[in-house]
Amino acid sequence: MPAPPCPLLCARCVHVDCTAGVQAVTAAKAYWASGKHCTGETGIEQIAHVYGAQAVVISVDPRRVWVTEPAKAGQHESVCVCEPQGVSGPNGERFCWYECTVKGGREGSDLDVVQLAKGCEALGAGEILLNSIDADGQNSGFDLALIAQVKRAVTIPVIASSGAGKVDHFSAVFDATDVEAALAAGIFHRKEVHINQVKQHLKERGIAYRP
């Protein structure tokens, strides 16, 4: 068997993020458009085939698309949520669905987060890193509605990201969802919260953490 392309070789040592550019969105769109057919040609499928699903981590960047009522969301009606994190839209809208974005959130895709998560799992992804364009940097807590929705849609592990601002936010995400892990970065870099404070809080709540 000839040596696999260079991107596949990286999977020997590190997790491979298959969402560089628009690959995950493009792959998921093609999966649904083909009637849920796996061609074996996507990067997700190729890496999973050679190195296993555990080598494929999909990073998802969804954003809220606000509507006045679920029916206004068209094909995304069934995945609408009401007032996530207790907030409403810029014009008082109470409902939204989560659209997967590309190019750092600058472009939409008309693919909802459930479609992407299910599609990528079917193609061979082994884990999802779930970000939130809306919650990122707000320090108001993880988007629990988003996380719960994705976790219900897939069987693979989900890592919650974006929004943590205090230690209570970490226990809240585990109490409210079945997510396997949660992460933060900015609050530690800015020394707003010390990582040992989070560990102590989780220990007191009986929640496992990485030493």
C-alpha positions, 0 to 999 in steps of 0.5 A: 500500500503506498504511503498516504498523503501528508495530511494523513501522516499527521494523524499518527501523532496528533488529532487531525482537525478536518474543518480547515477551510470548508471541508467539514461543511462541504463533506456534510452537505454532500453526504445529505445531498447524496441521500446519506451516501459515503463515497470514501473520498472526503478527508474525514473518511480517508483519515478515519479509514487509515487511522481510526475515528479517534484521529478525526476531531471536527471543530464546529463554529455555529452561530444563531440565526434568529426567527420570529417563529420556528416555521420561519426557519424553513428546513431548520424548523425542527432544530429551533430553540427558544431563547438560548441562555435567556436571550432573544434576538436583536429585534425581539425574536425568541427563536433561533437555529444554529447555522454552521459557519466557515472562515471564522464565522464570516460566512454562513452555510445554510447547514444547521449544526445537527446536520453537520454533526450527524453527517460528520459522525456518519462519515467517520468523525470520532469527536466534536469540538463545539464552539459558539460564535455568539458565546465566545468571549462573552464570559456569560457561560456555555451555550447550553441549548446548543450543546445539549442539542448536538449531544442528543444528535450524536453518539461520539464525544462532544467537547464544549467550548466558548463562553466560560467566565467563572468556575460555576459555568463548568459545573453548569455545563455538566449538570445541564448536558451529557457533554464529555468535556468542556474547555476554556482558554481566554479566562486563564490567559487573562488570569481572570480565573485560575485553573486550580480554582476550576479544578477545586470547584469540580472536585467539590462537585464530584466532577472528574477533571484532568490533573 
